[in-house]
Amino acid sequence: TVVFGLIMFVLTGRSRESARLMEVTSTDQPSAVAPRGLHLDTIFASDRVAKLVEPMRSLLGSKQDPEMVRRLAAAGYRKAVHADLLFLSKLALPIVAGVASFLLVPGNKFFWVVIAAVIGFLLPDLWLTQVVSSRQDRIRLSLPDALDLLVICMEAGLGLDQAILRVGQELKISHPDLSDEFVLIGLEQRAGKARLEAWKSMADRVGVESVRQFVQMLVQTERFGTPISKSLGTFSDALRVRRRQQAEEMAAKTTIKMIPPLVLFIFPNLFIVLLGPACIMIYRNLSRVLAGQ
């Protein structure tokens, strides 16, 4: 609907191509994680949305859902206004969808109004789930490249914190999602957060198993003093081997997944084409024989 499309446009913001073009052509290095979406100093400014949402929360007795905030952070939306916009969309979409179905759909209006309202209520959650899944896949695929860059930076003499910041800057064009997380680690440490806590926060925020394993490895190397560069290289190789094995497993499952469509859709049509004319000829010949008797 129009309301959901407008809110999602604000959350999504500029296209990835235009954002990359702006980053490449810009001469100033950003000092913080670039905010997602449009600049919210317009009609969707944070204070204006908060003033609109807070009375609704008070009326409904609803507080900000920590799980929704966590999922938005996993999708890359960390501002408070993003949670308010999602809450607003979950309130507005059922009403808009219900009214639209009541006006446009003939017949049993009550049934279709209920169906449209339920779909409108679930649509923001489905959208958020899709965005989180896509971002997690991108981070999972970009992690081996980031580890290789970390190894190169540390072998060049940089410390771990400086290497993470440098890799975050280098990956801003090719892997912006992981770059944002690395830059955010540096910002949290500058704000006074302990190194281990900043790493664990990234693992909890992203929700990717390989990132959790990466953070656990960093924690262990920090505690026991083992060489980090060697551990990073070994872990990067293990991730690539695992990714290749997963690709081989998916390729092996393809044959099994092709059986149902073959049996249900392709084989019946093939049998009709091959056996149809023969069956017609047999039927005609038998009809003549029986008629002659």
KAVENGI-V872180 format. One line per field, one symbol per residue. ss: DSSP state (2 for helix, 1 for strand, 0 for the rest). phi: phi as a letter, one per 20 degrees, with the letter a starting at -180 (. if undefined). psi: psi as a letter, one per 30 degrees, with the letter a starting at -180 (. if undefined). A space follows every 50 residues. Layout:
# KAVENGI-V872180
ss = ???
phi = ???
psi = ???
This chain:
# KAVENGI-V872180
ss = 02222222222200022222222220000000000000000000022222 22222222220000022222222200000222222222222222222222 22220000222222222222222222222222222222222222222222 22222000022222222222000002222222222222220000222222 22222200222222222222222200022222222222222222222222 2222222222222222222222222222222222222222220
phi = .fffffffffffmfffffffffffefeeefebfffenffeeefdffffff ffegfffffemddfffffffffffenddffffffffffffeffgffffff ffedeenffffffffffffffefffffffffffffffffffefgffffff fffffeofffffffffffffefeecffffgfffffffffffoffffffff ffffffmdfffffffffffffffemfffffffffffffffffffffffff fffffffefgfffedefgffffffegfffffffffffffffff
psi = leeeeeeeeeeeblleeeeeeeeefkfkkkflkkklaljhgbfgleeeee feeeeeeeefhklkjeeeeeeeeffgjflefeeeeeeeefeeeeeeeeee eeffklbjeeefeeeeeeeeefeeeeeeeeeeeeeeeeeeffeeeeeeee eeeefffkleeeeeeeeeeegfeeifeeeeeeeeeeeeeefgkleeeeee eeeeeegkeeeeeeeeeeeeeeefglkeeeeeeeeeeeeeeeeeeeeeee eefeeeffeeeeeeeeeeeeeeeefeeeeeeeeeeeeeeeee.
